[in-house]
Amino acid sequence: MSSQKKSKSSVFPVSRLKKILQSNESVGKIGASVPVVASKAIELFLKEFVDKCF
């Protein structure tokens, strides 16, 4: 079985993403995992976007 190395660090600051998400008045409280998941999703999206550009 191959072992995968999990990245624990985030490319984007989680605290800043949390502030951005909460800046919308319609958004109430958000869970602690939401900014982490959003950061990873943004990272994967941008990586795919850049790869397709070149």
Phi and psi restraints in degrees (range 20) as a CNS / XPLOR table:
assign (resid 1 and name C) (resid 2 and name N)
       (resid 2 and name CA) (resid 2 and name C) 1.0 -83.0 20.0 2
assign (resid 2 and name N) (resid 2 and name CA)
       (resid 2 and name C) (resid 3 and name N) 1.0 141.8 20.0 2
assign (resid 2 and name C) (resid 3 and name N)
       (resid 3 and name CA) (resid 3 and name C) 1.0 -99.0 20.0 2
assign (resid 3 and name N) (resid 3 and name CA)
       (resid 3 and name C) (resid 4 and name N) 1.0 136.0 20.0 2
assign (resid 3 and name C) (resid 4 and name N)
       (resid 4 and name CA) (resid 4 and name C) 1.0 -104.7 20.0 2
assign (resid 4 and name N) (resid 4 and name CA)
       (resid 4 and name C) (resid 5 and name N) 1.0 139.9 20.0 2
assign (resid 4 and name C) (resid 5 and name N)
       (resid 5 and name CA) (resid 5 and name C) 1.0 -89.6 20.0 2
assign (resid 5 and name N) (resid 5 and name CA)
       (resid 5 and name C) (resid 6 and name N) 1.0 121.2 20.0 2
assign (resid 5 and name C) (resid 6 and name N)
       (resid 6 and name CA) (resid 6 and name C) 1.0 -90.5 20.0 2
assign (resid 6 and name N) (resid 6 and name CA)
       (resid 6 and name C) (resid 7 and name N) 1.0 134.4 20.0 2
assign (resid 6 and name C) (resid 7 and name N)
       (resid 7 and name CA) (resid 7 and name C) 1.0 -84.3 20.0 2
assign (resid 7 and name N) (resid 7 and name CA)
       (resid 7 and name C) (resid 8 and name N) 1.0 120.7 20.0 2
assign (resid 7 and name C) (resid 8 and name N)
       (resid 8 and name CA) (resid 8 and name C) 1.0 -93.0 20.0 2
assign (resid 8 and name N) (resid 8 and name CA)
       (resid 8 and name C) (resid 9 and name N) 1.0 -21.1 20.0 2
assign (resid 8 and name C) (resid 9 and name N)
       (resid 9 and name CA) (resid 9 and name C) 1.0 -88.5 20.0 2
assign (resid 9 and name N) (resid 9 and name CA)
       (resid 9 and name C) (resid 10 and name N) 1.0 151.3 20.0 2
assign (resid 9 and name C) (resid 10 and name N)
       (resid 10 and name CA) (resid 10 and name C) 1.0 -108.1 20.0 2
assign (resid 10 and name N) (resid 10 and name CA)
       (resid 10 and name C) (resid 11 and name N) 1.0 141.8 20.0 2
assign (resid 10 and name C) (resid 11 and name N)
       (resid 11 and name CA) (resid 11 and name C) 1.0 -70.6 20.0 2
assign (resid 11 and name N) (resid 11 and name CA)
       (resid 11 and name C) (resid 12 and name N) 1.0 -37.9 20.0 2
assign (resid 11 and name C) (resid 12 and name N)
       (resid 12 and name CA) (resid 12 and name C) 1.0 -102.4 20.0 2
assign (resid 12 and name N) (resid 12 and name CA)
       (resid 12 and name C) (resid 13 and name N) 1.0 141.7 20.0 2
assign (resid 12 and name C) (resid 13 and name N)
       (resid 13 and name CA) (resid 13 and name C) 1.0 -65.8 20.0 2
assign (resid 13 and name N) (resid 13 and name CA)
       (resid 13 and name C) (resid 14 and name N) 1.0 121.9 20.0 2
assign (resid 13 and name C) (resid 14 and name N)
       (resid 14 and name CA) (resid 14 and name C) 1.0 -63.9 20.0 2
assign (resid 14 and name N) (resid 14 and name CA)
       (resid 14 and name C) (resid 15 and name N) 1.0 -38.1 20.0 2
assign (resid 14 and name C) (resid 15 and name N)
       (resid 15 and name CA) (resid 15 and name C) 1.0 -64.8 20.0 2
assign (resid 15 and name N) (resid 15 and name CA)
       (resid 15 and name C) (resid 16 and name N) 1.0 -36.7 20.0 2
assign (resid 15 and name C) (resid 16 and name N)
       (resid 16 and name CA) (resid 16 and name C) 1.0 -69.4 20.0 2
assign (resid 16 and name N) (resid 16 and name CA)
       (resid 16 and name C) (resid 17 and name N) 1.0 -40.3 20.0 2
assign (resid 16 and name C) (resid 17 and name N)
       (resid 17 and name CA) (resid 17 and name C) 1.0 -62.4 20.0 2
assign (resid 17 and name N) (resid 17 and name CA)
       (resid 17 and name C) (resid 18 and name N) 1.0 -38.8 20.0 2
assign (resid 17 and name C) (resid 18 and name N)
       (resid 18 and name CA) (resid 18 and name C) 1.0 -62.4 20.0 2
assign (resid 18 and name N) (resid 18 and name CA)
       (resid 18 and name C) (resid 19 and name N) 1.0 -42.3 20.0 2
assign (resid 18 and name C) (resid 19 and name N)
       (resid 19 and name CA) (resid 19 and name C) 1.0 -64.1 20.0 2
assign (resid 19 and name N) (resid 19 and name CA)
       (resid 19 and name C) (resid 20 and name N) 1.0 -40.4 20.0 2
assign (resid 19 and name C) (resid 20 and name N)
       (resid 20 and name CA) (resid 20 and name C) 1.0 -65.0 20.0 2
assign (resid 20 and name N) (resid 20 and name CA)
       (resid 20 and name C) (resid 21 and name N) 1.0 -44.4 20.0 2
assign (resid 20 and name C) (resid 21 and name N)
       (resid 21 and name CA) (resid 21 and name C) 1.0 -63.9 20.0 2
assign (resid 21 and name N) (resid 21 and name CA)
       (resid 21 and name C) (resid 22 and name N) 1.0 -38.4 20.0 2
assign (resid 21 and name C) (resid 22 and name N)
       (resid 22 and name CA) (resid 22 and name C) 1.0 -82.8 20.0 2
assign (resid 22 and name N) (resid 22 and name CA)
       (resid 22 and name C) (resid 23 and name N) 1.0 -7.1 20.0 2
assign (resid 22 and name C) (resid 23 and name N)
       (resid 23 and name CA) (resid 23 and name C) 1.0 -70.9 20.0 2
assign (resid 23 and name N) (resid 23 and name CA)
       (resid 23 and name C) (resid 24 and name N) 1.0 -20.9 20.0 2
assign (resid 23 and name C) (resid 24 and name N)
       (resid 24 and name CA) (resid 24 and name C) 1.0 -76.8 20.0 2
assign (resid 24 and name N) (resid 24 and name CA)
       (resid 24 and name C) (resid 25 and name N) 1.0 126.3 20.0 2
assign (resid 24 and name C) (resid 25 and name N)
       (resid 25 and name CA) (resid 25 and name C) 1.0 -65.9 20.0 2
assign (resid 25 and name N) (resid 25 and name CA)
       (resid 25 and name C) (resid 26 and name N) 1.0 -26.2 20.0 2
assign (resid 25 and name C) (resid 26 and name N)
       (resid 26 and name CA) (resid 26 and name C) 1.0 -78.9 20.0 2
assign (resid 26 and name N) (resid 26 and name CA)
       (resid 26 and name C) (resid 27 and name N) 1.0 -12.0 20.0 2
assign (resid 26 and name C) (resid 27 and name N)
       (resid 27 and name CA) (resid 27 and name C) 1.0 -90.5 20.0 2
assign (resid 27 and name N) (resid 27 and name CA)
       (resid 27 and name C) (resid 28 and name N) 1.0 125.8 20.0 2
assign (resid 27 and name C) (resid 28 and name N)
       (resid 28 and name CA) (resid 28 and name C) 1.0 -88.4 20.0 2
assign (resid 28 and name N) (resid 28 and name CA)
       (resid 28 and name C) (resid 29 and name N) 1.0 -136.2 20.0 2
assign (resid 28 and name C) (resid 29 and name N)
       (resid 29 and name CA) (resid 29 and name C) 1.0 -73.0 20.0 2
assign (resid 29 and name N) (resid 29 and name CA)
       (resid 29 and name C) (resid 30 and name N) 1.0 146.1 20.0 2
assign (resid 29 and name C) (resid 30 and name N)
       (resid 30 and name CA) (resid 30 and name C) 1.0 -122.8 20.0 2
assign (resid 30 and name N) (resid 30 and name CA)
       (resid 30 and name C) (resid 31 and name N) 1.0 148.6 20.0 2
assign (resid 30 and name C) (resid 31 and name N)
       (resid 31 and name CA) (resid 31 and name C) 1.0 -70.0 20.0 2
assign (resid 31 and name N) (resid 31 and name CA)
       (resid 31 and name C) (resid 32 and name N) 1.0 161.1 20.0 2
assign (resid 31 and name C) (resid 32 and name N)
       (resid 32 and name CA) (resid 32 and name C) 1.0 -65.9 20.0 2
assign (resid 32 and name N) (resid 32 and name CA)
       (resid 32 and name C) (resid 33 and name N) 1.0 -27.0 20.0 2
assign (resid 32 and name C) (resid 33 and name N)
       (resid 33 and name CA) (resid 33 and name C) 1.0 -82.8 20.0 2
assign (resid 33 and name N) (resid 33 and name CA)
       (resid 33 and name C) (resid 34 and name N) 1.0 -16.1 20.0 2
assign (resid 33 and name C) (resid 34 and name N)
       (resid 34 and name CA) (resid 34 and name C) 1.0 -61.3 20.0 2
assign (resid 34 and name N) (resid 34 and name CA)
       (resid 34 and name C) (resid 35 and name N) 1.0 -50.5 20.0 2
assign (resid 34 and name C) (resid 35 and name N)
       (resid 35 and name CA) (resid 35 and name C) 1.0 -63.3 20.0 2
assign (resid 35 and name N) (resid 35 and name CA)
       (resid 35 and name C) (resid 36 and name N) 1.0 -32.1 20.0 2
assign (resid 35 and name C) (resid 36 and name N)
       (resid 36 and name CA) (resid 36 and name C) 1.0 -67.6 20.0 2
assign (resid 36 and name N) (resid 36 and name CA)
       (resid 36 and name C) (resid 37 and name N) 1.0 -45.5 20.0 2
assign (resid 36 and name C) (resid 37 and name N)
       (resid 37 and name CA) (resid 37 and name C) 1.0 -67.0 20.0 2
assign (resid 37 and name N) (resid 37 and name CA)
       (resid 37 and name C) (resid 38 and name N) 1.0 -41.3 20.0 2
assign (resid 37 and name C) (resid 38 and name N)
       (resid 38 and name CA) (resid 38 and name C) 1.0 -62.4 20.0 2
assign (resid 38 and name N) (resid 38 and name CA)
       (resid 38 and name C) (resid 39 and name N) 1.0 -40.6 20.0 2
assign (resid 38 and name C) (resid 39 and name N)
       (resid 39 and name CA) (resid 39 and name C) 1.0 -61.6 20.0 2
assign (resid 39 and name N) (resid 39 and name CA)
       (resid 39 and name C) (resid 40 and name N) 1.0 -44.3 20.0 2
assign (resid 39 and name C) (resid 40 and name N)
       (resid 40 and name CA) (resid 40 and name C) 1.0 -66.5 20.0 2
assign (resid 40 and name N) (resid 40 and name CA)
       (resid 40 and name C) (resid 41 and name N) 1.0 -39.8 20.0 2
assign (resid 40 and name C) (resid 41 and name N)
       (resid 41 and name CA) (resid 41 and name C) 1.0 -63.9 20.0 2
assign (resid 41 and name N) (resid 41 and name CA)
       (resid 41 and name C) (resid 42 and name N) 1.0 -42.3 20.0 2
assign (resid 41 and name C) (resid 42 and name N)
       (resid 42 and name CA) (resid 42 and name C) 1.0 -64.0 20.0 2
assign (resid 42 and name N) (resid 42 and name CA)
       (resid 42 and name C) (resid 43 and name N) 1.0 -43.1 20.0 2
assign (resid 42 and name C) (resid 43 and name N)
       (resid 43 and name CA) (resid 43 and name C) 1.0 -60.4 20.0 2
assign (resid 43 and name N) (resid 43 and name CA)
       (resid 43 and name C) (resid 44 and name N) 1.0 -46.9 20.0 2
assign (resid 43 and name C) (resid 44 and name N)
       (resid 44 and name CA) (resid 44 and name C) 1.0 -66.1 20.0 2
assign (resid 44 and name N) (resid 44 and name CA)
       (resid 44 and name C) (resid 45 and name N) 1.0 -39.4 20.0 2
assign (resid 44 and name C) (resid 45 and name N)
       (resid 45 and name CA) (resid 45 and name C) 1.0 -61.6 20.0 2
assign (resid 45 and name N) (resid 45 and name CA)
       (resid 45 and name C) (resid 46 and name N) 1.0 -48.4 20.0 2
assign (resid 45 and name C) (resid 46 and name N)
       (resid 46 and name CA) (resid 46 and name C) 1.0 -65.7 20.0 2
assign (resid 46 and name N) (resid 46 and name CA)
       (resid 46 and name C) (resid 47 and name N) 1.0 -37.6 20.0 2
assign (resid 46 and name C) (resid 47 and name N)
       (resid 47 and name CA) (resid 47 and name C) 1.0 -62.9 20.0 2
assign (resid 47 and name N) (resid 47 and name CA)
       (resid 47 and name C) (resid 48 and name N) 1.0 -45.3 20.0 2
assign (resid 47 and name C) (resid 48 and name N)
       (resid 48 and name CA) (resid 48 and name C) 1.0 -64.8 20.0 2
assign (resid 48 and name N) (resid 48 and name CA)
       (resid 48 and name C) (resid 49 and name N) 1.0 -41.4 20.0 2
assign (resid 48 and name C) (resid 49 and name N)
       (resid 49 and name CA) (resid 49 and name C) 1.0 -61.2 20.0 2
assign (resid 49 and name N) (resid 49 and name CA)
       (resid 49 and name C) (resid 50 and name N) 1.0 -46.9 20.0 2
assign (resid 49 and name C) (resid 50 and name N)
       (resid 50 and name CA) (resid 50 and name C) 1.0 -67.6 20.0 2
assign (resid 50 and name N) (resid 50 and name CA)
       (resid 50 and name C) (resid 51 and name N) 1.0 -40.4 20.0 2
assign (resid 50 and name C) (resid 51 and name N)
       (resid 51 and name CA) (resid 51 and name C) 1.0 -61.3 20.0 2
assign (resid 51 and name N) (resid 51 and name CA)
       (resid 51 and name C) (resid 52 and name N) 1.0 -38.6 20.0 2
assign (resid 51 and name C) (resid 52 and name N)
       (resid 52 and name CA) (resid 52 and name C) 1.0 -74.6 20.0 2
assign (resid 52 and name N) (resid 52 and name CA)
       (resid 52 and name C) (resid 53 and name N) 1.0 -22.8 20.0 2
assign (resid 52 and name C) (resid 53 and name N)
       (resid 53 and name CA) (resid 53 and name C) 1.0 -73.5 20.0 2
assign (resid 53 and name N) (resid 53 and name CA)
       (resid 53 and name C) (resid 54 and name N) 1.0 -28.6 20.0 2
